[in-house]
Amino acid sequence: MRELIETVSRELATDSDSAASVIAALLGRKRYEVYMKGEIGDCIRAKVLSQLRQMKKGKPIEYITRTVQFRDHVLRIDPGVFIPRTETEYLIEMIHNRLRNHPKRILEIGIGCGVISIALASVYPNACIIATDVSAQAIANARQNIMDQALERRINLVQCSMYDCIADEFDLIVSNPPYIPRPRLNRLPRSVRKFEPILALDGGVHGVEFTQRLILEGKECLSDDGVMVFEIDDDAVAALTRFLDDHGIDSFFFLKDLFGRSRYLFIGA
Ligand SMILES: C[S@@+](CC[C@H](N)C(=O)[O-])C[C@H]1O[C@@H](n2cnc3c(N)ncnc32)[C@H](O)[C@@H]1O
Protein backbone atom coordinates (compact mmCIF):
# COMPACT_ATOMS: atom_id res chain seq x y z
CA MET A 1 0.00 0.00 0.00
CA ARG A 2 2.87 2.36 0.85
CA GLU A 3 4.21 1.91 -2.67
CA LEU A 4 0.74 2.57 -4.14
CA ILE A 5 0.39 5.75 -2.08
CA GLU A 6 3.78 6.90 -3.38
CA THR A 7 2.78 6.15 -6.98
CA VAL A 8 -0.53 8.03 -6.68
CA SER A 9 1.19 10.90 -4.92
CA ARG A 10 3.83 11.14 -7.69
CA GLU A 11 1.36 10.76 -10.57
CA LEU A 12 -1.05 13.37 -9.21
CA ALA A 13 1.76 15.61 -7.93
CA THR A 14 0.21 15.70 -4.49
CA ASP A 15 1.26 14.89 -0.92
CA SER A 16 0.90 11.39 0.46
CA ASP A 17 -2.10 12.24 2.67
CA SER A 18 -4.04 13.53 -0.34
CA ALA A 19 -2.94 10.45 -2.30
CA ALA A 20 -4.28 8.24 0.52
CA SER A 21 -7.59 10.17 0.39
CA VAL A 22 -7.84 9.51 -3.35
CA ILE A 23 -7.11 5.80 -2.86
CA ALA A 24 -9.66 5.65 -0.03
CA ALA A 25 -12.31 7.26 -2.27
CA LEU A 26 -11.51 4.95 -5.18
CA LEU A 27 -11.70 1.88 -2.97
CA GLY A 28 -14.71 3.07 -0.98
CA ARG A 29 -12.75 2.91 2.28
CA LYS A 30 -11.94 5.30 5.08
CA ARG A 31 -8.55 7.02 4.85
CA TYR A 32 -7.15 5.45 8.02
CA GLU A 33 -8.05 2.02 6.61
CA VAL A 34 -5.78 2.75 3.66
CA TYR A 35 -2.87 3.36 6.05
CA MET A 36 -3.67 0.23 8.05
CA LYS A 37 -3.62 -1.95 4.98
CA GLY A 38 -0.20 -3.59 4.44
CA GLU A 39 -0.17 -5.93 1.47
CA ILE A 40 -2.65 -5.36 -1.34
CA GLY A 41 -3.59 -7.78 -4.08
CA ASP A 42 -2.68 -7.32 -7.74
CA CYS A 43 -6.33 -6.81 -8.64
CA ILE A 44 -6.80 -3.85 -6.29
CA ARG A 45 -3.50 -2.35 -7.38
CA ALA A 46 -4.43 -2.70 -11.08
CA LYS A 47 -7.89 -1.21 -10.43
CA VAL A 48 -6.48 1.85 -8.65
CA LEU A 49 -3.84 2.40 -11.34
CA SER A 50 -6.44 2.16 -14.10
CA GLN A 51 -8.68 4.67 -12.28
CA LEU A 52 -5.67 6.88 -11.75
CA ARG A 53 -5.07 6.94 -15.51
CA GLN A 54 -8.69 8.06 -16.02
CA MET A 55 -8.22 10.82 -13.45
CA LYS A 56 -5.06 11.97 -15.21
CA LYS A 57 -7.11 12.33 -18.39
CA GLY A 58 -9.37 14.71 -16.44
CA LYS A 59 -12.23 12.39 -15.49
CA PRO A 60 -13.72 13.69 -12.21
CA ILE A 61 -13.26 11.28 -9.32
CA GLU A 62 -17.03 11.41 -8.66
CA TYR A 63 -17.68 9.78 -12.05
CA ILE A 64 -15.16 7.05 -11.20
CA THR A 65 -16.43 6.28 -7.71
CA ARG A 66 -20.04 7.03 -8.80
CA THR A 67 -20.62 8.74 -5.47
CA VAL A 68 -20.96 12.31 -4.29
CA GLN A 69 -21.19 13.69 -0.78
CA PHE A 70 -23.79 16.43 -0.27
CA ARG A 71 -24.37 17.66 3.27
CA ASP A 72 -25.36 14.55 5.27
CA HIS A 73 -26.01 12.44 2.21
CA VAL A 74 -23.82 10.13 0.19
CA LEU A 75 -25.52 9.90 -3.18
CA ARG A 76 -25.01 8.19 -6.50
CA ILE A 77 -23.78 10.25 -9.44
CA ASP A 78 -23.92 8.92 -12.99
CA PRO A 79 -21.51 10.08 -15.69
CA GLY A 80 -23.38 12.60 -17.85
CA VAL A 81 -25.15 14.17 -14.87
CA PHE A 82 -23.92 17.45 -13.32
CA ILE A 83 -21.67 16.96 -10.28
CA PRO A 84 -23.08 18.95 -7.31
CA ARG A 85 -20.88 21.75 -5.98
CA THR A 86 -20.12 23.12 -2.52
CA GLU A 87 -21.89 26.38 -3.42
CA THR A 88 -25.12 24.41 -3.75
CA GLU A 89 -24.65 22.80 -0.33
CA TYR A 90 -24.43 26.32 1.02
CA LEU A 91 -27.56 27.31 -0.92
CA ILE A 92 -29.49 24.89 1.30
CA GLU A 93 -27.98 26.60 4.36
CA MET A 94 -29.03 30.02 3.04
CA ILE A 95 -32.60 28.85 2.36
CA HIS A 96 -32.83 27.32 5.82
CA ASN A 97 -31.51 30.50 7.47
CA ARG A 98 -33.45 33.04 5.44
CA LEU A 99 -36.97 31.70 4.88
CA ARG A 100 -39.36 32.87 7.58
CA ASN A 101 -41.90 30.10 6.98
CA HIS A 102 -41.38 26.43 6.31
CA PRO A 103 -42.46 25.83 2.70
CA LYS A 104 -44.96 23.01 2.33
CA ARG A 105 -44.98 22.81 -1.46
CA ILE A 106 -41.62 23.04 -3.18
CA LEU A 107 -40.76 23.02 -6.88
CA GLU A 108 -37.22 22.41 -8.11
CA ILE A 109 -36.36 23.07 -11.75
CA GLY A 110 -33.34 21.09 -13.01
CA ILE A 111 -32.90 18.42 -10.33
CA GLY A 112 -29.72 16.82 -11.70
CA CYS A 113 -28.83 13.88 -9.45
CA GLY A 114 -31.30 15.10 -6.81
CA VAL A 115 -29.21 16.88 -4.20
CA ILE A 116 -31.29 20.04 -3.65
CA SER A 117 -34.64 18.25 -3.40
CA ILE A 118 -33.23 15.50 -1.16
CA ALA A 119 -31.55 18.04 1.14
CA LEU A 120 -34.71 20.18 1.32
CA ALA A 121 -36.78 17.11 2.12
CA SER A 122 -34.55 16.67 5.20
CA VAL A 123 -34.67 20.33 6.19
CA TYR A 124 -38.46 20.54 5.73
CA PRO A 125 -39.88 17.16 6.80
CA ASN A 126 -43.46 18.26 6.07
CA ALA A 127 -42.81 19.48 2.55
CA CYS A 128 -43.90 17.82 -0.68
CA ILE A 129 -41.58 18.39 -3.60
CA ILE A 130 -42.02 18.28 -7.35
CA ALA A 131 -38.81 18.31 -9.35
CA THR A 132 -38.24 18.55 -13.09
CA ASP A 133 -35.33 18.04 -15.42
CA VAL A 134 -35.19 17.96 -19.18
CA SER A 135 -32.44 15.31 -19.12
CA ALA A 136 -33.57 11.67 -19.01
CA GLN A 137 -30.20 10.71 -17.50
CA ALA A 138 -30.63 13.22 -14.67
CA ILE A 139 -34.17 12.02 -13.96
CA ALA A 140 -33.01 8.38 -13.82
CA ASN A 141 -30.11 9.29 -11.50
CA ALA A 142 -32.34 11.39 -9.24
CA ARG A 143 -34.97 8.63 -9.13
CA GLN A 144 -32.38 6.13 -7.92
CA ASN A 145 -31.15 8.51 -5.20
CA ILE A 146 -34.69 9.35 -4.11
CA MET A 147 -35.50 5.65 -3.79
CA ASP A 148 -32.26 4.97 -1.90
CA GLN A 149 -33.25 7.70 0.57
CA ALA A 150 -36.83 6.31 0.78
CA LEU A 151 -38.22 9.68 -0.33
CA GLU A 152 -40.32 8.55 -3.28
CA ARG A 153 -43.56 9.49 -1.48
CA ARG A 154 -42.35 13.06 -0.95
CA ILE A 155 -40.41 13.90 -4.12
CA ASN A 156 -42.18 13.55 -7.45
CA LEU A 157 -40.15 13.66 -10.63
CA VAL A 158 -41.26 14.92 -14.01
CA GLN A 159 -39.16 14.99 -17.15
CA CYS A 160 -39.96 18.25 -18.93
CA SER A 161 -38.50 21.62 -19.76
CA MET A 162 -38.76 24.46 -17.24
CA TYR A 163 -42.40 24.81 -16.07
CA ASP A 164 -43.95 23.07 -19.11
CA CYS A 165 -45.62 20.31 -17.07
CA ILE A 166 -46.37 22.36 -13.94
CA ALA A 167 -49.88 23.50 -13.13
CA ASP A 168 -49.80 23.90 -9.33
CA GLU A 169 -48.74 26.65 -6.93
CA PHE A 170 -45.66 26.47 -4.71
CA ASP A 171 -44.35 28.15 -1.56
CA LEU A 172 -40.76 27.77 -2.75
CA ILE A 173 -39.40 27.54 -6.29
CA VAL A 174 -35.71 26.70 -6.31
CA SER A 175 -33.20 26.10 -9.05
CA ASN A 176 -29.50 25.85 -9.69
CA PRO A 177 -29.92 26.45 -13.41
CA PRO A 178 -27.36 26.40 -16.20
CA TYR A 179 -25.75 29.84 -15.74
CA ILE A 180 -22.30 29.94 -17.30
CA PRO A 181 -22.21 32.68 -19.98
CA ARG A 182 -21.56 30.98 -23.34
CA PRO A 183 -18.32 32.89 -24.08
CA ARG A 184 -16.88 31.53 -20.81
CA LEU A 185 -17.69 27.87 -21.48
CA ASN A 186 -14.42 27.16 -23.27
CA ARG A 187 -12.47 28.61 -20.35
CA LEU A 188 -13.88 26.08 -17.87
CA PRO A 189 -11.44 23.44 -16.57
CA ARG A 190 -10.94 20.60 -19.04
CA SER A 191 -12.50 18.08 -16.64
CA VAL A 192 -15.73 20.10 -16.67
CA ARG A 193 -15.75 20.82 -20.43
CA LYS A 194 -14.96 17.27 -21.41
CA PHE A 195 -16.99 15.29 -18.89
CA GLU A 196 -19.92 17.31 -17.52
CA PRO A 197 -23.12 17.85 -19.54
CA ILE A 198 -23.20 21.09 -21.51
CA LEU A 199 -26.96 21.21 -20.93
CA ALA A 200 -26.28 21.77 -17.23
CA LEU A 201 -23.76 24.55 -17.83
CA ASP A 202 -24.74 26.66 -20.83
CA GLY A 203 -26.61 29.68 -19.52
CA GLY A 204 -26.97 31.36 -22.92
CA VAL A 205 -25.02 34.33 -24.27
CA HIS A 206 -25.10 36.32 -21.01
CA GLY A 207 -25.66 33.53 -18.50
CA VAL A 208 -28.94 35.04 -17.33
CA GLU A 209 -31.45 33.96 -19.98
CA PHE A 210 -32.48 30.78 -18.18
CA THR A 211 -32.82 32.58 -14.85
CA GLN A 212 -34.89 35.35 -16.43
CA ARG A 213 -37.33 32.75 -17.76
CA LEU A 214 -37.39 31.03 -14.37
CA ILE A 215 -38.40 34.34 -12.79
CA LEU A 216 -41.07 35.41 -15.27
CA GLU A 217 -42.72 32.03 -15.77
CA GLY A 218 -42.26 31.12 -12.10
CA LYS A 219 -44.44 34.03 -10.96
CA GLU A 220 -47.43 32.14 -12.34
CA CYS A 221 -46.69 29.12 -10.13
CA LEU A 222 -45.99 30.95 -6.87
CA SER A 223 -48.35 31.04 -3.89
CA ASP A 224 -49.17 34.44 -2.32
CA ASP A 225 -46.25 34.36 0.13
CA GLY A 226 -44.14 32.24 -2.19
CA VAL A 227 -40.40 32.66 -2.58
CA MET A 228 -38.06 31.97 -5.48
CA VAL A 229 -34.40 31.13 -4.83
CA PHE A 230 -31.88 30.70 -7.62
CA GLU A 231 -28.17 30.03 -7.77
CA ILE A 232 -26.57 32.52 -10.17
CA ASP A 233 -23.28 33.44 -11.80
CA ASP A 234 -21.42 36.01 -9.71
CA ASP A 235 -21.17 38.30 -12.75
CA ALA A 236 -24.94 38.32 -13.23
CA VAL A 237 -25.97 40.62 -10.37
CA ALA A 238 -26.13 43.87 -12.42
CA ALA A 239 -28.00 42.28 -15.34
CA LEU A 240 -30.48 40.53 -13.05
CA THR A 241 -31.04 43.65 -10.95
CA ARG A 242 -31.87 45.62 -14.13
CA PHE A 243 -34.17 42.82 -15.28
CA LEU A 244 -36.03 42.69 -11.95
CA ASP A 245 -36.37 46.50 -11.88
CA ASP A 246 -37.65 46.53 -15.46
CA HIS A 247 -40.31 43.99 -14.52
CA GLY A 248 -41.43 45.85 -11.41
CA ILE A 249 -40.14 43.19 -9.00
CA ASP A 250 -38.75 45.03 -5.98
CA SER A 251 -38.65 42.42 -3.23
CA PHE A 252 -35.35 40.69 -3.87
CA PHE A 253 -31.79 40.39 -2.57
CA PHE A 254 -28.54 38.65 -3.41
CA LEU A 255 -26.39 36.63 -1.01
CA LYS A 256 -22.76 35.62 -1.22
CA ASP A 257 -21.37 32.08 -1.20
CA LEU A 258 -18.62 30.68 1.03
CA PHE A 259 -16.01 32.17 -1.27
CA GLY A 260 -17.42 35.71 -1.01
CA ARG A 261 -19.01 35.70 -4.48
CA SER A 262 -22.59 36.86 -5.11
CA ARG A 263 -24.23 33.50 -5.75
CA TYR A 264 -27.85 33.38 -4.63
CA LEU A 265 -30.89 35.39 -5.67
CA PHE A 266 -33.88 35.46 -3.30
CA ILE A 267 -37.14 36.91 -4.62
CA GLY A 268 -40.08 37.55 -2.31
CA ALA A 269 -38.38 36.38 0.89
C1 LIG B 1 -26.35 23.14 -12.92
S1 LIG B 1 -27.31 21.66 -13.07
C2 LIG B 1 -27.96 21.54 -11.42
C3 LIG B 1 -28.29 20.13 -11.03
C4 LIG B 1 -28.64 19.96 -9.53
N1 LIG B 1 -29.84 20.69 -9.18
C5 LIG B 1 -27.48 20.46 -8.66
O1 LIG B 1 -27.58 21.55 -8.08
O2 LIG B 1 -26.47 19.75 -8.59
C6 LIG B 1 -28.67 22.21 -14.04
C7 LIG B 1 -29.70 21.15 -14.35
O3 LIG B 1 -30.74 21.75 -15.15
C8 LIG B 1 -31.14 20.84 -16.14
N2 LIG B 1 -31.75 21.58 -17.25
C9 LIG B 1 -31.16 22.19 -18.29
N3 LIG B 1 -32.09 22.75 -19.10
C10 LIG B 1 -33.29 22.51 -18.53
C11 LIG B 1 -34.63 22.82 -18.88
N4 LIG B 1 -34.93 23.54 -19.97
N5 LIG B 1 -35.63 22.42 -18.06
C12 LIG B 1 -35.35 21.69 -16.93
N6 LIG B 1 -34.11 21.36 -16.56
C13 LIG B 1 -33.08 21.76 -17.35
C14 LIG B 1 -29.86 20.11 -16.52
O4 LIG B 1 -30.14 18.87 -17.14
C15 LIG B 1 -29.17 19.97 -15.16
O5 LIG B 1 -29.52 18.76 -14.54
PDBQT file of the ligand as one rigid body, heavy atoms in Angstrom, charges set to zero:
ROOT
HETATM    1  C1  LIG A 301     -26.353  23.143 -12.924  1.00  0.00    +0.000 C 
HETATM    2  S1  LIG A 301     -27.309  21.657 -13.068  1.00  0.00    +0.000 S 
HETATM    3  C2  LIG A 301     -27.963  21.536 -11.425  1.00  0.00    +0.000 C 
HETATM    4  C3  LIG A 301     -28.291  20.135 -11.025  1.00  0.00    +0.000 C 
HETATM    5  C4  LIG A 301     -28.640  19.964  -9.530  1.00  0.00    +0.000 C 
HETATM    6  N1  LIG A 301     -29.842  20.687  -9.179  1.00  0.00    +0.000 N 
HETATM    7  C5  LIG A 301     -27.478  20.456  -8.661  1.00  0.00    +0.000 C 
HETATM    8  O1  LIG A 301     -27.575  21.548  -8.079  1.00  0.00    +0.000 OA
HETATM    9  O2  LIG A 301     -26.471  19.754  -8.587  1.00  0.00    +0.000 OA
HETATM   10  C6  LIG A 301     -28.672  22.212 -14.036  1.00  0.00    +0.000 C 
HETATM   11  C7  LIG A 301     -29.702  21.149 -14.351  1.00  0.00    +0.000 C 
HETATM   12  O3  LIG A 301     -30.743  21.753 -15.147  1.00  0.00    +0.000 OA
HETATM   13  C8  LIG A 301     -31.138  20.842 -16.144  1.00  0.00    +0.000 C 
HETATM   14  N2  LIG A 301     -31.746  21.580 -17.250  1.00  0.00    +0.000 N 
HETATM   15  C9  LIG A 301     -31.164  22.193 -18.292  1.00  0.00    +0.000 A 
HETATM   16  N3  LIG A 301     -32.085  22.755 -19.102  1.00  0.00    +0.000 NA
HETATM   17  C10 LIG A 301     -33.293  22.506 -18.533  1.00  0.00    +0.000 A 
HETATM   18  C11 LIG A 301     -34.632  22.819 -18.881  1.00  0.00    +0.000 A 
HETATM   19  N4  LIG A 301     -34.926  23.537 -19.968  1.00  0.00    +0.000 N 
HETATM   20  N5  LIG A 301     -35.626  22.416 -18.059  1.00  0.00    +0.000 NA
HETATM   21  C12 LIG A 301     -35.355  21.694 -16.927  1.00  0.00    +0.000 A 
HETATM   22  N6  LIG A 301     -34.107  21.356 -16.561  1.00  0.00    +0.000 NA
HETATM   23  C13 LIG A 301     -33.080  21.755 -17.346  1.00  0.00    +0.000 A 
HETATM   24  C14 LIG A 301     -29.862  20.110 -16.517  1.00  0.00    +0.000 C 
HETATM   25  O4  LIG A 301     -30.144  18.873 -17.136  1.00  0.00    +0.000 OA
HETATM   26  C15 LIG A 301     -29.172  19.965 -15.163  1.00  0.00    +0.000 C 
HETATM   27  O5  LIG A 301     -29.523  18.760 -14.536  1.00  0.00    +0.000 OA
ENDROOT
TORSDOF 0
